[in-house]
Amino acid sequence: MIAEEVLLLAYREDTGKPVIGSVELDCAVAGALLAELAVRGRVGFDGKKLRVEDDARLGDEILDGALQRVAEETRPRDASWWVGKLRAGGLRKRLLTRLAARGVLSEQADRILGVFPTTRYPELDPRHERDVRERVHNVLAGAEPDERTAVLFAVMHAAKLDRKAFPEAPKDRVKEIAQGQWTGEAVRKTIASVHAAVLAATSAAAVAAAAGS
């Protein structure tokens, strides 16, 4: 799943801590989930509004739950609204716990300053992240990206994860891939919408957090 790939790139292998802020990461994961539904033909866009194209279940609890939420919403909503909605439901935690259950990550309880509880997710099985990084490096080197890789680039770029996960990557090449020029029109539109949605949701969440502090 693209959202899981985002998490593997966003967490340090040794400390199990994220390399970008929680707001950006949560929005990136939610955006990746929406993009996954689009790539698999379950949702599309009517202008800027998200709509269900096919409500058939995919056999994945998290994807199917997101699809059901979109199908049950009575008002047309744009992608940024859905990114904000999905990020607020503990999505990142559920995906991390699932990766830990599969033996990809370790789930370790910890405390910040010895007081505040937190959870770290050091890497246990490096093969999964290694495969993702190899795919990314091949595209950075000039290979044509598939739809899923183009989506991954778009989400990373919107959340500024690319700067942390691939600091040596040429910025122009990352931007070019993130625009989805190699994909079909429907997926290209999805990539643009999700990229904008992650940016908008990240900005909105940051403003809300600043106002509440």
N, C-alpha and C positions, 0 to 999 in steps of 0.2 A: 504494500500500500504506500502511496506517495507520502502520506502524512507520517508514516513510520520512518521513511527514508529521511524526511526533514528532521525528525527527532534524533536519529542516529548521527546526523551531521551536526546537530545543535548541541550535543552533550559531549563533554570531554571524556575521552576513553579512560583516563586514569582517575580523575576526581569524581566523575559522574555528575558534574555540575554544568548547567547551560552556559554557552558562550555569548548569548544575547539576552536581553531583558525579557521578563515574563510576558509583558504585553505584546511585544513583537512576536515572540515564540508562539503564544496562544493564538494570535491572529493568523500566523503562518500555517499552523496545523489545521485550523478551521478552514482556511482557504484551500489548503491541499485536499481536504476532505470533499469540499464542493467540486473541485476540479476533477477528482477521482470519479465522482458521480457523472460528471459531464463526459469525461473520456470514455466511460463505460456506457454511454448513451442513455443514462437515466434522467438527466436534467439538461435543459437548454435555456436559451435566453429569448424573451420576447421584448426586443428593445433592451432596456437595462434590467428588466424584471426576470427573475428566475422562474422557470416553469418545469413541471414534471413531464417528460417525454414518454417514459416507460416506468410503470410502478412495480415491475417484476422484481422480486427479491434477488439479491446477489449472493446470499448465503454467508454474509459477514454481519455480525450483530451491530457493529458500530456504523457501517455504511448503510445498512437497512434501517437503522434507527434514524439516521439523518434524512434519508429519503422519505421515510414516513412523516417526519416533522414538516418537510417541505410540502408533501402532498396534503397534509391536514391544515395547513395555513390557509385561512379564508381570504386574505388580502394579498394582492401581488406585492412581492418584496424584491428589492434588488440584492445583489450579491453582498454588498457591504453590510446590509442589515443581517443577512444570514451568517456572515463571518462573526459579527458581534454576538448573535444569538448562540451559535454553536460553541464559541470559545468560553462562554460563561457556564457551560454545563459539565465542567470537569473532564473535558475531552482529552487533554494532554495526559492527565493522570491515568485515565483508563487505557490509553494506548501504551504508556510506559509500563504499566502493570502487566499488560498482555505481552509486551516484549520480554519482560522479566520472567513471566511464566513459561515462555518458549526457550528460555536459556540464552537469549541474546544479550540481555543486560542483567546486572545484579541490582536488587532493590535493598538499599541499606538505610535504616533509620539513623538520623543524626540530630545534633542540636547546634544551633548557631549561638556562639558565645556561651555555650553550655546551658542555655535557657530555652530558646525558641526551637520547636521541633521542625525538622525538615527531612527530606528524603533524597538520597543521592543514588545515581544510576550508573555506576562504572560498567564498562563493557566486559562481557564474559566471552562472547564468541565474536571475534573480529571479522569473520568471513562476510557477514552481511554488509557491514559498513564498507569493507574493502571492495566489494562488488559495486556498490553505489559510487564510490570514489573513482573506481576504474572507469565506469561508464561516463562520469562527469569529465574526467581528464581526457578521455578519448574525444569527446565533443569539443572540449576546449582546444584540443590539438587539431581540429578541423573536420572530424567526423560529423555526419549529418545526424541531428538528434531525432529520436522518435518522439511521439506525442507526450509520453509520460516524462521523459527527460526534459523536454521543453517546459512542461508545467513545473517541474521541480526547480528549474532555473528561475522561472517567473516568480515563484513563491519565495525562493531564497533572496532574490534581488529586491523584492518589495520589503522584506523584513530585514534587509542588510545582513543576512546570514552569510551570503557569498563572501563578504569581506573577511569574515572570521574563519569560515570553513576552508576557503580557497584564497588566501591573501595574495598569492602571486598571480592569480588569474587576471588576464587583461580585461579591464573594465568595458572596453568597447565590445569585446567578444561576448562577455556575459550579457550585456544589454541587448546585443543582436539576437542571441539565443532566446532571451527572455521575452522577446517580442513575437516569438513563434512563427517566423517567416516560412519555416519548412512544413508546417502543419496544414491540414485542410481548413477551410474557412470557418467551420463550426468550432473546431478546437482552438483556432487562432482567436476567435471572438471570446471563447471561454477564458483563454490565457489572459487576454487584455482585461476582461471583466474581473477575474480573480486578482490579478496584479493590482488593479485600481481599488478593489475591495479591501485587500490586506492593508494597503497604504491608508485608506480612509478609516478603517476600523482601528488601526494602530494609532492614528492621530486623534481620533475621537476618544479612545480609551485613555490616552495619555493626558488629554485635556481634562477629562472627568477626574482622573486621579489627582491632577494638580489642583483642581477646584476643591476637592474634598480634603486636601492636606492642610 
